[in-house]
Every structure is written in C-alpha cells, then in structure tokens.
C-alpha cells in the first residue's frame, strides 16, 4: 500500500477507534466493505455491519454481503423495509435515489438505536460528490450519517487499495446499483418489474457475464454488457438462451444495446447510479440515446423445447 493511502487509512482507523461503537450501512460492495473492515479493525465487537433488505436488493447481492461480512469477521445484522411503501419512490422521479437512501438509512438509524449505537457510517467516498447530481447524498447529509472515506479524502481507487490490503474478495468488484436503476425515470417502480429484472440478470450471471445490466423499458428488456463481452452476447447459443429464458420472464421483446454497458443510461444525463447500495454513485452517462438492435426476435421457444 502506498504511503499516502496508508496514512489516510491510519487516520480513519484512529477516528473510528475513538467512537463507542458504530453501525456500518453495509451492502457488501467495495466501499461499504472497506468501511466495515476498518471499523472492525478499530473497534472489534463494537462495530456492526447492517444490510437493509428490500425488493431492490438482488438476492445474489445479499448473499455476497453475508459472505464478505464473514470474511471481515464483523457481526452482521439484516433489517427489512420496502421502498415500495413510498409513493414518491414508486413514481420514479429524478429524486428517486433520495427517497430510497432516506428510507434505507432511516432503517439503519432505527436499528442502531435498538442496539444502543449512536453512529451510523456509510460508504460514501471522496470521489462521489464531484460526479454529477447525486440525490442520495442529500439524504446522507440530512440524516447525519458519518462517511469516514469522505471525511479522510479517500477516493475510489484508494478504497480498492484498502480493500485489497484487508484481503477482501470484493476489492475489484464492479459497482452495483440497486435494481430500480434499471427502470427509466418516470416509469413506475413495481415489484413485478424489479422481479423480472433480477431474474434476467441472474441469467446473464449464470452465463458468466461480469459487467452487465438489463434495463426494463416497460416490457422491452434492453441488455447491456461490457465492451469486452459484447462478442459473447452475439454468440448464437447465448442468443437462443436469452430469447427463451429472458423472454419468458414477462418481457415482450429482448434487445441488445450495441453501445454496451453504460452507467445511468435510463436516467437523466446528470443522474448517476448508486454504487453498492450504501455507498457512492457511479458516473452518469451523457452519451444520448442508446443504439439498440433487436437481435433476439420475439418468437420465444417454450421451456420444454430446450
């Protein structure tokens, strides 16, 4: 680890060690995992990682959070809430992330109070505030969550360096936004849409894709994959599998975006995606309308035809 990063890490660790205890808003992404590792290092059993389970958190991400908490050795708690209880969130306006983060962190503060913990930490890092409009960060400020990475000037690349130093398996994990980020602004967030997005992305994960999104354009599944994996997405075997399994999830059409994976591609040009649920955001896409090619067609085979 470079000396500047080591110095920042030591300062953050000493800062947390001065607390009586902290609850870390924990998704299992690299930002919140780094904070949890530092907190556990500084406070031992007085540090608690807490994951908020809701319809927008994929089951695979919850499994990752449990696994990474075990890696760290930190006590792991799970609280449940529903963003769908908020009409403002369901309406999916430009401030959707604000309402989501307010509810998610609110659940953290409630649980921290139950545990007798005064400080709730989140994974906002020093790269986040300068990367476009981030309504979720307003909620962090209003609720007075403490962001040790931000406080000590630790940028995203340094977060990964710290995570690697702690031996965390998520040190190189791509940023992961909540499932609602796959739904274009202005289109209502529903449990049905969230469910079919999660199942569609499970198909891609099963097929070995690493960087991807399935955007739900009201019945049209727009698949984005990283540039390095675009050729694999055009493979006839993948096309057949996507046409069957994704098509049968309730989508009318399955399409491939020839521009590939881009953050914020269904949101306004100044709005990014949340990073790992409890941390910062990804940079917004400003590339204009996506180029979409319907390479899969609509004549979906049934499951018994495989």
Buried (B, 14 or more C-beta within 10 A) or exposed (E): EEEEBEEBBEBBBEBBBEBEBBBBBBBBBBBBBBBBBBBBBBBEEBBBBBBBBBBBBBEBBBEBBBEBBEBBBBBBBBBEBEBBEBEBBBBBBBBBBBBBBBBBBBBBBEBBEEEEBBBBBBBBBBBBBEBBBBBBBBBBEEBEBBBBBBBBEBBBEBBBBBBBBBEBBBBEBBBBBBBBBBBBBEBEBBEEBBBBBBBBBBBBEEBEBEBBBBBBBEEBBBBBBBEEBBEBBBEEEBBBBBBBBBBBBBBEBBBBBBBBBBBBBBBBEEBBBBBBBBBBBBBBBEEEEBEBEEBBEEEBEEEEEE
